[in-house]
């Protein structure tokens, strides 16, 4: 819903069926998943990013960003 209607991508990642592992298990869970989590977080640097401005360098509010081949337009902030 957030991605389609507000351009905000939110993720919930579950590593197993136990939502509240015991404190004694947390260190091992971190070690088991640290590298994959860090690699996943590095992906934020992929894609298109920047500012949409007019010829005077002023930001353009509610400009529509269209990327060919992706059926999801995005609007700039205010």
Protein Blocks (a to p, Z undefined) as FASTA:
>chain_A
ZZmmnopacddddfbfblbacfklmmmmmmmmmmmmmmmmmmmmgcjedddddfkopace
hiacddehiacdcdddZZ
